[in-house]
């Protein structure tokens, strides 16, 4: 209704965690990397974001699953934690 148009531009950026990096700093760095990896067109406002799943017991972000089995294991872990809460 606002008359705005949107374009999605996937960005190729390094999303690996740097040891000691906090969850907030990690998400900020990755979001900024995505923003910098996409071209800016004149008269355009860009929005970049990142979402991360972080468990204190792991002391690092989950990251992207490298296989279906790894994705299943991540979901099992999160499901077990949700049942505890």
Phi and psi in degrees as a GROMACS rama.xvg file:
@    title "Ramachandran Plot"
@    xaxis  label "Phi"
@    yaxis  label "Psi"
@TYPE xy
-81.3836  -9.37398  UNK-2
77.1728  21.7642  UNK-3
-94.2868  147.766  UNK-4
-114.944  151.301  UNK-5
-127.538  149.422  UNK-6
-132.995  132.427  UNK-7
-97.1008  126.262  UNK-8
-126.816  99.7308  UNK-9
-59.0546  142.437  UNK-10
-118.751  134.836  UNK-11
-94.3272  108.933  UNK-12
-143.007  156.004  UNK-13
-71.7433  120.004  UNK-14
-110.488  16.3723  UNK-15
-73.0911  144.725  UNK-16
-80.5176  140.454  UNK-17
-98.4044  123.092  UNK-18
-50.7494  132.351  UNK-19
91.6342  -10.2076  UNK-20
-72.0109  134.437  UNK-21
-76.3714  161.693  UNK-22
-56.7655  -42.7758  UNK-23
-66.7345  -46.4325  UNK-24
-62.1669  -38.973  UNK-25
-59.856  -51.9984  UNK-26
-63.2681  -39.5783  UNK-27
-63.0514  -45.1721  UNK-28
-64.3966  -42.791  UNK-29
-68.1389  -42.638  UNK-30
-61.7578  -42.5942  UNK-31
-64.7799  -39.8162  UNK-32
-61.1242  -39.7962  UNK-33
-64.7938  -41.4475  UNK-34
-62.3108  -45.4216  UNK-35
-69.0441  -21.4325  UNK-36
-84.8936  -5.00534  UNK-37
-112.888  141.346  UNK-38
-71.6409  145.127  UNK-39
-97.9027  127.245  UNK-40
-95.9191  150.558  UNK-41
-56.6213  147.459  UNK-42
56.9308  35.453  UNK-43
-125.523  140.108  UNK-44
-104.709  129.721  UNK-45
-107.63  146.432  UNK-46
-128.149  129.679  UNK-47
-132.16  143.371  UNK-48
-150.141  165.811  UNK-49
-145.379  146.126  UNK-50
-118.672  138.657  UNK-51
-134.998  148.168  UNK-52
-109.16  123.764  UNK-53
-131.302  125.284  UNK-54
-111.45  128.731  UNK-55
-58.3196  -33.356  UNK-56
-66.6483  -26.6301  UNK-57
-85.0375  -28.1932  UNK-58
58.2765  30.5267  UNK-59
-164.217  162.619  UNK-60
-73.6378  157.014  UNK-61
-62.9604  -43.6236  UNK-62
78.4561  -178.371  UNK-63
-81.6364  137.171  UNK-64
-67.1275  137.216  UNK-65
-92.4764  -8.74329  UNK-66
-155.004  166.996  UNK-67
-62.5533  -39.3585  UNK-68
-65.4475  -40.3873  UNK-69
-64.3418  -38.3462  UNK-70
-63.4641  -43.8185  UNK-71
-60.7885  -42.5764  UNK-72
-63.4906  -41.3018  UNK-73
-60.4393  -45.4043  UNK-74
-65.2898  -38.0911  UNK-75
-62.1049  -42.9127  UNK-76
-62.31  -47.7205  UNK-77
-65.324  -38.5721  UNK-78
-63.6462  -42.2439  UNK-79
-62.4206  -40.7952  UNK-80
-67.2843  -37.646  UNK-81
-65.7119  -33.5304  UNK-82
-73.5169  -22.1696  UNK-83
-77.9738  -38.7813  UNK-84
